[in-house]
Amino acid sequence: MEQIADEIKNALENIKEKKPLTQCITNVVTVNDCANAVLAVGASPIMADDAEEVEEIVEIADTLVVNIGKLSETQIEAMNVACKYASKTKTPITIDPVGCGISNLRNKTTMDIINNYYVSVIRGNMSEIKAIGNLLEIKSDNSEKAKGVDANESDIITKENLKTNSLIVEKVSKKTNAVVIASGPIDIISDGEKTIAIENGDSMMERITGSGCMLSSIVGSFIGSSDTFNGSIAATLIMSIAGENAKKYVDEHNLGTGTFRSKLIDNLYKLDSEEIIEKGNIYTIE
């Protein structure tokens, strides 16, 4: 893990130094939190989502994030225009397939982006990753629908199902040529060859709107200034440990989810590489 620690440190230094311009086409429910999260880790957000200007924005952006959480006809058009141009300019694309598996529209939008453009990272919960796997004809033991935009209870990543889920994540990565992040109590990250697990974070992250959307935006920022795999690891770690620290503060002061949300962003801003490496519970899945 010494090499990964060095790469994490480099990724954190790179994002502060380069301040990558992160173009986010995200949903109206979480757009403000996503912008603040990107700012907190040291990047620069721009939340343009009109098809008439997205090519111009991608032209100057270092990275593009598309989030299908609150779809509309105009937003889908903007996503396709932006992804097409990002593929042309080789701007890294991160997709958050929110609720993939629960409607034909979400399935079609997700797969159109994955199949037609050069996606660098796919970041979702395990139900969403399994849904993509099923659409790619990668079979899994459980093909139940997601519970709204949350993971199905049977898809919560645990020690007991870690190996099975990691194989699905690895197969989706190989099939799409993208780094795949499956988020949960244990996060799984794979580039198709190497698969790692991260056991950090806190369950209170599930009690606020947008923690996954924030993570996808942060991932986009990190891969806009570092290589895709190590940037994905660094982004996932900083988000998870910020969640742990925020929960500790909430518990110590007998507070609730509103404070947790603000303290999460505070900790994204305050965390340094030494604390992240010290607290990071990360290992390779063989």
ZAGUNU-515584 format. One record per residue: residue in one letter; x, z, y of N, C-alpha, C in turn. Coordinates in pm, whole numbers, padded with zeros to 5 digits, always signed. Example, Ala and Ser with C-alpha at 12.3 -4.5 7.8 and 13.67 -1.06 7.14 Angstrom:
BEGIN
A+01319+00780-00569+01230+00780-00450+01320+00780-00330;S+01285+00708-00225+01367+00714-00106+01290+00787+00003;
END
This chain:
BEGIN
M+00081+00000-00122+00000+00000+00000+00084+00000+00127;E+00216+00014+00114+00301+00016+00232+00293-00115+00310;Q+00286-00226+00237+00276-00355+00304+00143-00368+00378;I+00034-00322+00317-00096-00327+00383-00094-00241+00509;A-00029-00123+00502-00020-00035+00619+00051-00107+00734;D+00157-00178+00703+00229-00254+00806+00141-00364+00865;E+00064-00431+00779-00023-00538+00827-00136-00483+00915;I-00187-00366+00878-00291-00302+00959-00236-00267+01098;K-00117-00210+01099-00052-00176+01226-00033-00301+01311;N+00012-00408+01250+00032-00534+01323-00100-00588+01378;A-00206-00579+01297-00336-00630+01340-00388-00553+01461;L-00369-00421+01461-00413-00338+01574-00331-00367+01699;E-00204-00392+01681-00119-00427+01796-00158-00565+01850;N-00184-00658+01760-00217-00795+01801-00345-00800+01884;I-00447-00725+01843-00575-00734+01913-00564-00676+02054;K-00484-00570+02069-00464-00512+02202-00383-00607+02291;E-00286-00673+02229-00198-00761+02306-00267-00893+02343;K-00337-00953+02245-00395-01086+02266-00533-01084+02330;K-00605-00972+02313-00741-00960+02368-00824-01086+02337;P-00843-01119+02209-00910-01245+02175-01050-01256+02233;L-01080-01372+02290-01214-01399+02340-01305-01424+02220;T-01403-01337+02203-01489-01337+02084-01628-01387+02123;Q-01660-01507+02078-01791-01567+02104-01888-01520+01997;C-01992-01448+02038-02090-01393+01944-02227-01455+01968;I-02279-01520+01865-02420-01560+01866-02488-01461+01773;T-02543-01356+01830-02594-01246+01749-02739-01219+01785;N-02796-01116+01728-02940-01095+01747-02967-01001+01864;V-03084-01017+01924-03118-00944+02046-03128-00793+02022;V-03147-00753+01897-03162-00611+01866-03030-00537+01888;T-02918-00603+01860-02790-00533+01860-02686-00593+01953;V-02724-00689+02036-02626-00762+02114-02543-00672+02205;N-02604-00572+02268-02530-00484+02357-02428-00400+02282;D-02468-00346+02167-02374-00266+02087-02258-00351+02037;C-02287-00475+01998-02180-00564+01950-02080-00592+02062;A-02129-00618+02182-02039-00645+02294-01953-00522+02324;N-02013-00404+02323-01937-00283+02351-01836-00251+02241;A-01871-00280+02116-01777-00258+02006-01656-00349+02018;V-01680-00476+02052-01570-00571+02071-01478-00524+02184;L-01536-00480+02295-01457-00428+02405-01377-00305+02363;A-01440-00218+02284-01376-00092+02246-01249-00114+02163;V-01247-00217+02079-01128-00239+01995-01021-00320+02068;G-01051-00365+02190-00948-00431+02269-00967-00580+02288;A-01077-00635+02236-01104-00779+02251-01200-00802+02368;S-01234-00928+02391-01321-00964+02503-01442-01040+02450;P-01563-00987+02468-01682-01052+02414-01746-01151+02511;I-01804-01256+02456-01894-01343+02533-02011-01374+02442;M-02132-01351+02489-02250-01352+02403-02339-01474+02429;A-02278-01586+02463-02353-01709+02492-02421-01763+02367;D-02549-01798+02379-02621-01849+02261-02714-01965+02295;D-02681-02039+02401-02760-02157+02435-02686-02281+02387;A-02757-02368+02316-02694-02486+02257-02628-02576+02362;E-02676-02570+02486-02622-02657+02591-02480-02618+02633;E-02440-02492+02608-02308-02450+02655-02214-02402+02545;V-02262-02390+02420-02179-02325+02319-02052-02404+02287;E-02056-02536+02296-01933-02612+02273-01827-02576+02376;E-01867-02564+02500-01772-02527+02605-01717-02387+02583;I-01801-02298+02534-01755-02161+02508-01659-02158+02390;V-01693-02227+02283-01604-02232+02166-01470-02293+02204;E-01472-02388+02296-01348-02454+02339-01246-02353+02391;I-01293-02248+02458-01201-02149+02514-01192-02022+02430;A-01280-02007+02332-01284-01884+02251-01174-01885+02145;D-01135-01764+02103-01039-01748+01995-01107-01734+01860;T-01236-01704+01861-01307-01674+01737-01457-01682+01763;L-01534-01715+01659-01679-01729+01668-01746-01642+01563;V-01847-01565+01605-01926-01483+01513-02071-01528+01521;V-02133-01557+01406-02275-01591+01403-02348-01490+01315;N-02458-01439+01368-02534-01332+01304-02679-01377+01298;I-02737-01384+01177-02871-01440+01162-02980-01332+01161;G-02953-01219+01223-03046-01107+01216-03182-01132+01278;K-03189-01206+01388-03316-01232+01458-03322-01379+01491;L-03361-01458+01390-03354-01604+01402-03465-01662+01490;S-03429-01769+01557-03526-01852+01629-03478-01996+01617;E-03567-02089+01644-03530-02231+01634-03416-02264+01728;T-03421-02211+01851-03316-02241+01949-03183-02177+01909;Q-03189-02057+01851-03064-01992+01811-03001-02063+01692;I-03081-02106+01597-03027-02181+01483-02958-02308+01532;E-03020-02377+01628-02957-02496+01685-02823-02461+01747;A-02818-02351+01823-02694-02310+01888-02586-02275+01785;M-02626-02209+01677-02531-02173+01571-02469-02299+01509;N-02552-02397+01481-02502-02518+01419-02410-02597+01512;V-02448-02606+01638-02364-02676+01735-02229-02603+01749;A-02235-02470+01758-02112-02392+01775-02024-02400+01651;C-02083-02387+01533-02004-02391+01409-01942-02529+01388;K-02015-02633+01421-01961-02769+01406-01840-02788+01496;Y-01851-02740+01618-01739-02756+01710-01623-02664+01674;A-01654-02542+01628-01549-02449+01585-01472-02505+01466;S-01542-02573+01376-01475-02637+01262-01381-02747+01310;K-01421-02817+01415-01338-02923+01472-01214-02865+01539;T-01231-02755+01611-01119-02694+01684-01041-02593+01600;K-01085-02572+01475-01022-02475+01383-01028-02333+01438;T-01136-02304+01507-01164-02168+01554-01226-02091+01438;P-01172-01974+01402-01226-01901+01286-01371-01859+01307;I-01450-01876+01201-01593-01842+01204-01621-01724+01111;T-01691-01625+01162-01741-01514+01080-01893-01524+01077;I-01952-01519+00959-02098-01519+00948-02146-01386+00891;D-02249-01330+00955-02319-01211+00905-02456-01257+00858;P-02475-01269+00725-02600-01325+00671-02710-01220+00658;V-02750-01164+00771-02846-01052+00771-02975-01093+00699;G-03012-01016+00598-03138-01040+00528-03139-01162+00440;C-03022-01223+00414-03019-01336+00322-03075-01290+00188;G-03163-01371+00132-03228-01333+00007-03372-01290+00024;I-03416-01268+00151-03554-01222+00169-03648-01330+00223;S-03592-01443+00270-03679-01552+00316-03607-01685+00302;N-03684-01790+00287-03626-01924+00276-03551-01964+00402;L-03602-01923+00519-03535-01956+00644-03396-01894+00651;R-03386-01769+00613-03255-01701+00616-03160-01763+00511;N-03215-01794+00395-03132-01857+00292-03079-01992+00339;K-03169-02073+00394-03129-02208+00437-03028-02201+00552;T-03052-02115+00648-02961-02103+00763-02823-02059+00717;T-02819-01959+00630-02691-01909+00579-02616-02018+00504;M-02683-02084+00411-02615-02182+00327-02579-02309+00402;D-02657-02347+00502-02620-02462+00585-02487-02436+00655;I-02470-02315+00705-02346-02280+00774-02229-02274+00676;I-02250-02209+00562-02142-02195+00463-02103-02331+00405;N-02201-02414+00376-02173-02543+00310-02121-02651+00404;N-02157-02644+00531-02126-02754+00622-02009-02729+00716;Y-01966-02603+00729-01862-02572+00826-01751-02489+00761;Y-01640-02472+00832-01525-02400+00778-01536-02252+00814;V-01608-02179+00730-01629-02036+00752-01506-01958+00703;S-01457-01868+00786-01339-01788+00751-01377-01658+00681;V-01486-01593+00728-01528-01464+00672-01679-01461+00657;I-01723-01408+00544-01864-01376+00520-01872-01223+00508;R-01951-01157+00595-01958-01011+00593-02103-00967+00584;G-02138-00901+00473-02274-00853+00457-02279-00735+00363;N-02399-00683+00337-02412-00579+00235-02414-00646+00098;M-02413-00565-00007-02399-00621-00141-02520-00705-00182;S-02639-00669-00136-02757-00751-00167-02744-00890-00105;E-02694-00896+00018-02676-01024+00086-02568-01108+00018;I-02460-01043-00024-02353-01117-00093-02403-01167-00229;K-02481-01086-00299-02538-01132-00427-02635-01247-00405;A-02713-01241-00298-02806-01350-00269-02730-01480-00246;I-02620-01474-00172-02537-01592-00152-02481-01639-00286;G-02437-01544-00369-02387-01579-00501-02491-01652-00584;N-02615-01604-00579-02723-01669-00653-02749-01810-00600;L-02745-01827-00468-02766-01958-00409-02652-02054-00441;L-02534-01997-00468-02419-02077-00511-02414-02092-00663;E-02519-02039-00730-02531-02042-00876-02422-01959-00943;I-02384-01851-00875-02298-01747-00935-02391-01638-00984;K-02401-01620-01112-02498-01528-01168-02449-01384-01160;S-02544-01293-01130-02514-01149-01132-02618-01080-01218;D-02588-00955-01255-02680-00882-01342-02810-00848-01271;N-02803-00836-01137-02919-00794-01060-02944-00894-00949;S-03057-00958-00948-03087-01055-00845-03211-01013-00764;E-03235-00881-00755-03349-00833-00678-03331-00865-00530;K-03443-00875-00459-03436-00901-00316-03385-00778-00242;A-03324-00805-00125-03282-00697-00038-03405-00623+00013;K-03384-00498+00054-03490-00417+00112-03488-00441+00262;G-03562-00544+00308-03552-00583+00447-03411-00633+00474;V-03348-00576+00579-03211-00615+00609-03111-00516+00548;D-03160-00419+00472-03073-00322+00405-03050-00362+00261;A-02945-00307+00202-02916-00335+00061-03023-00274-00028;N-03058-00344-00136-03142-00286-00238-03073-00163-00296;E-03153-00062-00331-03094+00063-00382-03000+00039-00501;S-03034-00057-00585-02952-00085-00702-02822-00157-00666;D-02810-00202-00540-02690-00273-00497-02595-00186-00415;I-02627-00059-00401-02536+00031-00331-02406+00040-00411;I-02293+00016-00346-02164+00012-00416-02117+00154-00448;T-02092+00179-00576-02046+00310-00623-01923+00291-00712;K-01862+00401-00750-01749+00395-00843-01791+00330-00974;E-01915+00358-01017-01962+00309-01146-01981+00157-01147;N-02026+00100-01038-02051-00046-01037-01946-00123-00956;L-01838-00055-00916-01738-00117-00830-01677-00242-00894;K-01640-00234-01019-01575-00347-01085-01668-00467-01094;T-01792-00442-01135-01890-00550-01147-01915-00617-01013;N-01934-00536-00909-01959-00592-00776-01836-00664-00721;S-01718-00611-00749-01596-00675-00698-01577-00814-00759;L-01619-00832-00883-01609-00963-00946-01701-01064-00878;I-01821-01020-00837-01912-01108-00765-01854-01146-00630;V-01801-01047-00559-01740-01071-00428-01625-01171-00442;E-01542-01151-00544-01428-01240-00568-01475-01383-00598;K-01580-01397-00679-01630-01531-00713-01689-01601-00592;V-01761-01527-00507-01817-01587-00386-01704-01631-00294;S-01599-01550-00286-01483-01586-00204-01419-01714-00254;K-01398-01724-00383-01336-01844-00440-01422-01968-00417;K-01554-01951-00432-01645-02066-00421-01656-02115-00276;T-01642-02026-00181-01661-02061-00040-01530-02079+00036;N-01419-02040-00026-01288-02042+00042-01288-01954+00166;A-01368-01849+00165-01375-01755+00277-01341-01615+00225;V-01287-01533+00313-01275-01391+00282-01415-01333+00283;V-01448-01254+00181-01582-01194+00170-01570-01043+00179;I-01651-00985+00266-01658-00839+00283-01797-00794+00243;A-01804-00709+00140-01930-00645+00102-01924-00500+00148;S-02009-00465+00243-02004-00332+00303-02098-00236+00230;G-02056-00109+00224-02136-00005+00161-02059+00125+00162;P-02103+00224+00083-02027+00348+00073-01882+00323+00032;I-01863+00220-00050-01729+00165-00076-01734+00019-00029;D-01642-00019+00056-01634-00157+00101-01545-00237+00007;I-01584-00359-00021-01505-00450-00104-01466-00571-00019;I-01337-00604-00020-01287-00719+00056-01204-00806-00037;S-01233-00936-00043-01161-01025-00132-01132-01158-00065;D-01013-01212-00094-00981-01349-00053-00984-01444-00171;G-01041-01398-00283-01050-01478-00404-00936-01455-00500;E-00825-01403-00449-00709-01373-00533-00682-01222-00537;K-00691-01162-00422-00666-01018-00409-00794-00951-00361;T-00830-00841-00426-00952-00770-00391-00919-00623-00369;I-00961-00569-00256-00932-00429-00226-01061-00353-00198;A-01054-00221-00214-01166-00132-00185-01126-00036-00075;I-01221+00001+00007-01201+00100+00112-01309+00206+00098;E-01266+00331+00081-01361+00443+00069-01351+00531+00192;N-01408+00484+00299-01418+00561+00423-01558+00540+00479;G-01585+00597+00596-01716+00580+00656-01805+00699+00630;D-01929+00689+00675-02026+00797+00657-02167+00738+00648;S-02253+00806+00573-02389+00756+00551-02472+00753+00680;M-02432+00827+00783-02508+00823+00908-02499+00684+00974;M-02400+00605+00936-02390+00470+00991-02512+00387+00955;E-02578+00423+00845-02699+00353+00804-02821+00395+00886;R-02807+00505+00963-02921+00560+01037-02929+00509+01180;I-02838+00421+01219-02846+00359+01351-02858+00208+01333;T-02921+00144+01430-02934-00001+01426-02803-00065+01469;G-02754-00159+01386-02646-00243+01433-02506-00210+01387;S-02487-00112+01299-02351-00080+01257-02289-00198+01182;G-02368-00267+01101-02316-00385+01032-02288-00499+01127;C-02378-00519+01224-02358-00624+01325-02232-00597+01406;M-02211-00471+01443-02091-00434+01516-01967-00465+01433;L-01971-00430+01305-01857-00456+01217-01827-00606+01211;S-01928-00688+01196-01904-00833+01190-01840-00885+01317;S-01885-00834+01431-01827-00875+01559-01682-00830+01570;I-01653-00708+01520-01516-00658+01522-01429-00740+01427;V-01482-00772+01310-01408-00857+01216-01370-00988+01284;G-01468-01050+01351-01441-01174+01422-01328-01159+01522;S-01328-01048+01595-01223-01022+01694-01087-01010+01628;F-01081-00937+01519-00952-00916+01453-00898-01045+01393;I-00984-01129+01337-00931-01253+01278-00901-01356+01386;G-00944-01329+01509-00907-01414+01620-00768-01385+01673;S-00706-01278+01621-00571-01241+01667-00475-01211+01552;S-00523-01213+01428-00439-01187+01310-00486-01275+01195;D-00413-01273+01083-00457-01353+00968-00587-01297+00912;T-00660-01381+00843-00799-01351+00808-00812-01230+00717;F-00732-01222+00611-00747-01115+00513-00710-00980+00574;N-00592-00971+00633-00548-00843+00689-00629-00804+00812;G-00672-00903+00890-00761-00872+01002-00892-00813+00955;S-00945-00865+00843-01070-00813+00787-01053-00669+00739;I-00940-00641+00677-00912-00505+00630-00903-00409+00749;A-00826-00447+00851-00807-00361+00967-00940-00333+01037;A-01022-00436+01052-01152-00420+01119-01243-00326+01041;T-01246-00342+00910-01331-00257+00826-01284-00112+00830;L-01154-00092+00827-01099+00044+00833-01130+00112+00965;I-01108+00042+01077-01130+00106+01206-01277+00144+01224;M-01367+00059+01176-01510+00089+01186-01546+00210+01098;S-01493+00213+00977-01527+00320+00883-01475+00455+00931;I-01352+00457+00978-01293+00584+01022-01355+00629+01153;A-01391+00536+01240-01465+00573+01361-01597+00639+01324;G-01662+00589+01218-01786+00650+01171-01764+00791+01119;E-01657+00813+01045-01625+00947+00995-01603+01043+01111;N-01525+01001+01209-01495+01087+01323-01619+01118+01406;A-01706+01017+01424-01829+01037+01498-01920+01137+01427;K-01929+01127+01296-02013+01221+01219-01959+01362+01227;K-01828+01377+01226-01767+01509+01239-01808+01574+01371;Y-01803+01497+01479-01842+01549+01610-01990+01588+01611;V-02075+01503+01557-02218+01530+01552-02246+01659+01475;D-02181+01676+01362-02202+01797+01282-02155+01922+01356;E-02039+01912+01418-01983+02028+01489-02070+02074+01605;H-02144+01982+01666-02226+02014+01783-02376+02011+01754;N-02413+01997+01625-02553+01999+01583-02636+01896+01660;L-02587+01772+01659-02651+01665+01734-02704+01559+01637;G-02752+01447+01691-02820+01349+01606-02766+01207+01619;T-02851+01111+01583-02807+00972+01570-02774+00906+01703;G-02841+00950+01811-02811+00892+01941-02668+00921+01984;T-02627+01047+01965-02489+01084+01996-02393+01016+01901;F-02433+01007+01773-02347+00940+01675-02316+00797+01719;R-02415+00727+01768-02397+00588+01813-02294+00579+01924;S-02305+00665+02023-02210+00660+02135-02071+00705+02092;K-02064+00806+02005-01934+00855+01958-01866+00754+01865;L-01945+00675+01796-01888+00568+01714-01810+00471+01802;I-01869+00430+01912-01800+00338+02003-01681+00407+02069;D-01696+00536+02105-01583+00611+02160-01464+00607+02066;N-01491+00629+01939-01381+00635+01842-01321+00498+01812;L-01401+00393+01821-01344+00259+01810-01240+00238+01920;Y-01267+00294+02035-01176+00282+02149-01052+00370+02133;K-01069+00490+02078-00962+00589+02077-00867+00579+01958;L-00913+00522+01848-00832+00524+01725-00702+00446+01742;D-00594+00501+01685-00466+00430+01683-00424+00404+01539;S-00320+00324+01523-00279+00282+01388-00235+00399+01302;E-00173+00500+01362-00125+00614+01283-00241+00688+01218;E-00347+00714+01296-00462+00785+01240-00534+00700+01136;I-00545+00571+01162-00613+00483+01067-00539+00478+00934;I-00407+00465+00941-00327+00459+00818-00330+00593+00745;E-00327+00702+00823-00329+00835+00762-00461+00863+00690;K-00572+00825+00751-00703+00856+00696-00757+00748+00602;G-00699+00630+00607-00750+00520+00526-00739+00544+00377;N-00851+00534+00307-00854+00546+00160-00873+00406+00105;I-00765+00338+00081-00768+00196+00047-00685+00171-00078;Y-00737+00087-00168-00664+00058-00292-00705-00079-00345;T-00618-00134-00428-00643-00264-00490-00732-00247-00613;I-00829-00336-00628-00914-00336-00747-00852-00434-00847;E-00810-00382-00959-00744-00467-01062-00848-00530-01153;
END
